[in-house]
Amino acid sequence: MTRAIRARYVDPLAEIWLACARQVGLQVVRSPAAYAATDGRGVLIVGDEPSLDADDSLAQMIFHELCHSLVEGPDAFARPDWGMDNVGDDDLWREHGCLRLQWVLAGRYGLRELFAPTTDHRPAFWDQLGDDPLGDRDAPSVQAAIRGLTRVGDRPWAPALTAALEATAALARQVDAALARAPTAAPAPGELPSLWQGLTAPPPPHPTGLPAGLVRAERSCGTCAWRYQGGPGRKAERCRHTTTRIDLAWPGCERWEPAGSVDCQRCGACCRAAYQSVEVGRRERFVRQHPDLVVDRGSYLEIQRAGDRCAALVGGEAVEAAQGPRVSPYACVVYPDRPRTCRDFTLGSEHCLTARQRVGLTIG
């Protein structure tokens, strides 16, 4: 009697990420015609098994493409290949932004080796990242990665992406436990070791509940730019990100930034895309000193805009440097005369934090 085959086996890790892709709004299609591509209409094409390398996995490739979508934003789902040019190097910084984001997200769950890229970007970029891939805040790719991180909790990625990463980490723990119980088996001659071997456990969260950061002597809550003293109740040392009480001796979390590094005259976050309008009182000194920058809306006055920024803001140009593309520092040309609204956005305040997160200068 011929056996009737009623189902097919699918790798559990692939099932996790195929389900994640569907929840986000992507249909995954396997094809030898492409390594990885999107059509801008909800289809993600991934190479079939014979066309992939031994260390490729469908899960990693879906994760990588979702990192691209996080960097490019929700509108990129309607653009083929997330709107990127994959032929020349003009969009290389965007690829690097995706890889920085991938490095951070995978690391949070102890999956950095399992979910490492498998293209030539692995030796050329990923393996050169070091332990602080988001440290250089003047690099466009770093700012793009940070903006992507802020979207993880937004739809369409939430809650599917976090759930898939958690499920993958849980599966990795089960595999690790099974391997630990068994005698070590060396690969056969010519056979590569399994990617599941040697995975590192994810670091425990910071006492505030935020992801853990680098453990270095100079990185502590006491040396962080986002430490402040405040309530509710009796004043205490607190974290601006969580508003919870902190111990100044705690190691810095993933969002640590050195005290003194947040500088209004280099940042300009609240003067550009973070906020769209700055109202000015009719009797303010700014109106008398800079009438050319004031727009009368009838019932109120506001500062003139130049695109997505205040007209008094300069800087932000793309410049080439030895370490790669940079964004030149911003500066307000009327800073001493800035209106009350701007003065209320004090350095290190909640408004300051929100603005920096929106433009990709501070992790959120």
HELIX and SHEET records of a PDB file:
HELIX    1   1 PRO A   12  VAL A   24  1                                  13    
HELIX    2   2 GLU A   49  SER A   51  5                                   3    
HELIX    3   3 LEU A   58  GLU A   72  1                                  15    
HELIX    4   4 PRO A   74  ALA A   78  5                                   5    
HELIX    5   5 PRO A   80  GLY A   83  5                                   4    
HELIX    6   6 LEU A   92  ARG A  108  1                                  17    
HELIX    7   7 HIS A  121  ALA A  124  1                                   4    
HELIX    8   8 TRP A  126  GLN A  128  5                                   3    
HELIX    9   9 PRO A  140  THR A  150  1                                  11    
HELIX   10  10 ALA A  160  ARG A  181  1                                  22    
HELIX   11  11 CYS A  221  THR A  223  5                                   3    
HELIX   12  12 CYS A  264  CYS A  267  1                                   4    
HELIX   13  13 ALA A  269  CYS A  271  5                                   3    
HELIX   14  14 ARG A  285  GLN A  289  1                                   5    
HELIX   15  15 PRO A  291  LEU A  293  5                                   3    
HELIX   16  16 TYR A  335  ASP A  337  5                                   3    
HELIX   17  17 ARG A  340  ASP A  344  1                                   5    
HELIX   18  18 GLU A  350  VAL A  359  1                                  10    
SHEET    1   A 3 GLN A  27  ARG A  30  0                                        
SHEET    2   A 3 VAL A  43  VAL A  46  1                                        
SHEET    3   A 3 ALA A  36  THR A  38 -1                                        
SHEET    1   B 2 ARG A 227  GLY A 230  0                                        
SHEET    2   B 2 ALA A 236  CYS A 239 -1                                        
SHEET    1   C 3 GLU A 279  VAL A 280  0                                        
SHEET    2   C 3 LEU A 301  ILE A 303 -1                                        
SHEET    3   C 3 VAL A 294  ASP A 296 -1                                        
SHEET    1   D 2 ARG A 305  ALA A 306  0                                        
SHEET    2   D 2 ARG A 309  CYS A 310 -1                                        
SHEET    1   E 2 LEU A 313  VAL A 314  0                                        
SHEET    2   E 2 ALA A 331  CYS A 332 -1                                        
SHEET    1   F 2 ALA A 318  ALA A 321  0                                        
SHEET    2   F 2 GLY A 324  VAL A 327 -1                                        
END                                                                             
